[in-house]
Amino acid sequence: MPLSEHRITPADLISDAQYALERSARRAALMPVKRLRRVALGPYCTVIFESYENMLFQVQEMLLTEKGGAAQVPDELAAYNPLIPQGSELVATVMFEIDEPARRARELARLGGVEQRFFLQFGADFRADGVPDDDDIERTREDGKTSAVHFLRFPLDEAMKTVFRDPAMSIAIGCDHEHYAHLAMLGPATRAELARDLT
């Protein structure tokens, strides 16, 4: 499937046997790109900007490990295709990574609604707020505890896309939750990689 189509179809997939042969090479080729798409935000939050290539790899991994065959393919495509950016957005998985269980529970209990507080800042002129992905799962519970993983979209209009491609403009990913206020600049290599998502 051409990247301009912004989705994975069954025709893009190879057999489990063929994928097993190619798996190491594919992982090695993808790792440098995944590093560019991974941004640390504050002490324990990681933002991973997703792509067609990332999602294709994940689908092939799931098919190989779960051995569901052709019957499994529709479910995997339904799960991973929504995480492929559609040309006027960036799509991110946001993870709060705290190894110690008790501390993780305490911190997540303080971060209710955090999925509503992420944004991209373009210099002083533009801000694109993250929109939680509508996957029918409440990421913040009634007791205020949030999930360790969130899926966000950052819709960009034409002016924002133009600015994003301008190397003279500073761009940052941020969170302004009262208990997790942090900002991280996107480096030139990361910006160049993410610009591939914009058409």
C-alpha positions as CSV (number, residue, x, y, z in Angstrom):
1,M,0.0,0.0,0.0
2,P,1.4,3.4,-0.9
3,L,2.0,5.6,2.2
4,S,-0.3,8.2,0.6
5,E,-3.2,5.7,1.4
6,H,-2.4,6.0,5.1
7,R,-3.6,2.5,6.0
8,I,-2.5,-1.2,6.0
9,T,-4.5,-3.7,4.0
10,P,-4.1,-7.5,3.9
11,A,-2.2,-7.1,0.6
12,D,0.6,-5.3,2.6
13,L,1.2,-8.3,4.8
14,I,3.5,-11.2,4.2
15,S,3.2,-14.8,5.6
16,D,4.4,-15.6,9.1
17,A,7.1,-17.8,7.6
18,Q,8.5,-15.1,5.4
19,Y,8.2,-12.5,8.2
20,A,10.1,-14.8,10.6
21,L,13.0,-14.8,8.1
22,E,12.9,-11.0,7.7
23,R,12.1,-10.1,11.3
24,S,15.6,-9.2,12.5
25,A,16.4,-7.2,9.4
26,R,13.1,-5.3,9.6
27,R,13.6,-4.6,13.3
28,A,17.2,-3.3,12.7
29,A,16.0,-1.0,9.9
30,L,13.1,0.4,11.9
31,M,15.0,1.1,15.2
32,P,16.8,4.3,14.1
33,V,13.5,5.7,12.9
34,K,11.7,4.7,16.1
35,R,14.4,6.4,18.1
36,L,13.8,9.7,16.2
37,R,10.0,9.3,16.9
38,R,10.5,8.7,20.7
39,V,10.6,11.9,22.8
40,A,11.1,12.0,26.6
41,L,8.8,14.4,28.3
42,G,9.7,15.0,31.9
43,P,11.0,12.4,34.3
44,Y,8.8,9.4,33.3
45,C,6.6,10.2,30.3
46,T,7.5,9.1,26.8
47,V,5.8,10.2,23.6
48,I,6.1,7.9,20.6
49,F,4.9,9.4,17.4
50,E,3.4,6.5,15.3
51,S,3.7,5.9,11.6
52,Y,2.6,3.5,8.9
53,E,5.9,1.6,9.2
54,N,5.6,1.2,13.0
55,M,2.1,-0.1,12.7
56,L,2.9,-2.5,9.9
57,F,5.7,-3.9,12.1
58,Q,3.3,-4.3,15.0
59,V,0.7,-6.0,13.0
60,Q,3.2,-8.5,11.6
61,E,4.5,-9.1,15.2
62,M,1.0,-9.8,16.5
63,L,0.3,-12.2,13.7
64,L,3.6,-14.1,14.2
65,T,3.3,-14.4,18.0
66,E,-0.4,-15.1,18.3
67,K,-0.7,-17.5,15.3
68,G,-4.2,-16.5,14.5
69,G,-3.8,-16.6,10.7
70,A,-6.1,-14.9,8.3
71,A,-8.9,-14.8,10.8
72,Q,-6.8,-12.6,13.1
73,V,-6.0,-10.0,10.4
74,P,-9.2,-7.9,10.5
75,D,-8.9,-7.4,14.3
76,E,-5.2,-6.3,14.0
77,L,-6.0,-3.9,11.2
78,A,-8.9,-2.5,13.2
79,A,-6.6,-2.0,16.2
80,Y,-3.6,-0.5,14.4
81,N,-4.8,1.4,11.4
82,P,-6.3,4.1,13.5
83,L,-2.9,4.9,14.8
84,I,-1.5,5.8,11.4
85,P,-1.4,9.5,10.8
86,Q,-3.7,10.7,8.0
87,G,-1.7,13.5,6.5
88,S,-3.0,16.5,8.5
89,E,-2.1,15.2,12.0
90,L,0.5,13.6,14.1
91,V,-0.6,10.5,16.2
92,A,1.2,9.6,19.4
93,T,1.2,6.9,22.0
94,V,1.9,8.5,25.4
95,M,3.3,6.2,28.2
96,F,3.9,6.9,31.8
97,E,6.8,4.6,32.6
98,I,7.4,4.0,36.4
99,D,8.8,0.7,37.3
100,E,8.0,0.6,41.0
101,P,4.3,-0.4,41.4
102,A,3.4,1.5,44.5
103,R,4.9,4.8,43.1
104,R,3.3,4.2,39.8
105,A,-0.1,3.9,41.4
106,R,0.4,7.0,43.4
107,E,1.5,9.1,40.4
108,L,-1.3,7.9,38.1
109,A,-3.8,8.7,40.9
110,R,-2.6,12.3,40.7
111,L,-2.8,12.6,36.9
112,G,-6.5,12.3,36.2
113,G,-7.4,14.0,32.9
114,V,-3.8,14.2,31.8
115,E,-4.8,12.9,28.4
116,Q,-6.5,16.3,27.8
117,R,-3.4,18.3,28.6
118,F,-0.9,17.5,25.9
119,F,0.0,20.0,23.1
120,L,2.4,20.9,20.4
121,Q,3.8,24.4,20.6
122,F,5.0,26.2,17.4
123,G,7.1,29.1,18.5
124,A,4.9,31.7,20.2
125,D,2.2,31.7,17.5
126,F,0.6,28.3,17.2
127,R,-0.5,25.6,19.5
128,A,-2.1,22.2,18.5
129,D,-3.9,20.5,21.4
130,G,-3.8,16.8,21.6
131,V,-7.1,15.0,21.2
132,P,-7.5,11.7,23.0
133,D,-8.3,8.8,20.6
134,D,-11.9,7.7,20.7
135,D,-11.4,4.0,21.4
136,D,-14.4,3.7,23.8
137,I,-12.1,3.3,26.8
138,E,-12.2,5.8,29.6
139,R,-8.5,6.5,30.3
140,T,-9.3,8.4,33.5
141,R,-11.5,6.5,36.0
142,E,-14.2,8.0,38.2
143,D,-11.8,7.9,41.1
144,G,-9.4,10.2,39.2
145,K,-6.7,7.6,38.4
146,T,-5.5,7.7,34.9
147,S,-4.1,5.0,32.6
148,A,-0.4,4.5,32.0
149,V,-1.0,4.6,28.2
150,H,-2.9,7.1,26.1
151,F,-3.4,7.5,22.4
152,L,-3.5,11.1,21.1
153,R,-4.0,12.9,17.8
154,F,-2.6,16.4,17.1
155,P,-4.6,17.9,14.2
156,L,-2.6,20.4,12.2
157,D,-4.0,22.9,9.8
158,E,-2.2,24.1,6.7
159,A,-0.5,27.0,8.5
160,M,0.8,24.7,11.2
161,K,2.1,22.2,8.6
162,T,4.0,25.0,6.9
163,V,5.5,26.1,10.2
164,F,6.4,22.5,11.1
165,R,8.5,22.2,8.0
166,D,10.3,25.5,8.7
167,P,13.7,24.6,10.4
168,A,13.9,28.2,11.8
169,M,10.8,27.7,13.9
170,S,11.1,26.0,17.4
171,I,8.6,23.2,18.1
172,A,8.0,21.5,21.4
173,I,5.8,18.8,22.8
174,G,4.3,19.7,26.1
175,C,1.9,18.8,28.9
176,D,0.4,21.4,31.2
177,H,-1.4,19.2,33.8
178,E,-1.1,20.7,37.2
179,H,0.9,17.7,38.5
180,Y,3.0,17.1,35.3
181,A,3.9,20.4,33.6
182,H,6.8,19.7,31.2
183,L,8.0,20.8,27.8
184,A,10.5,19.0,25.4
185,M,11.9,20.5,22.2
186,L,11.8,18.5,19.0
187,G,15.2,18.2,17.5
188,P,15.9,18.8,13.8
189,A,16.2,15.1,12.9
190,T,12.9,14.3,14.8
191,R,11.1,17.1,13.0
192,A,12.3,16.0,9.6
193,E,11.1,12.4,10.3
194,L,7.7,13.6,11.6
195,A,7.3,15.9,8.6
196,R,7.0,12.7,6.5
197,D,3.6,12.2,8.1
198,L,2.2,15.5,6.7
199,T,0.8,15.8,3.2
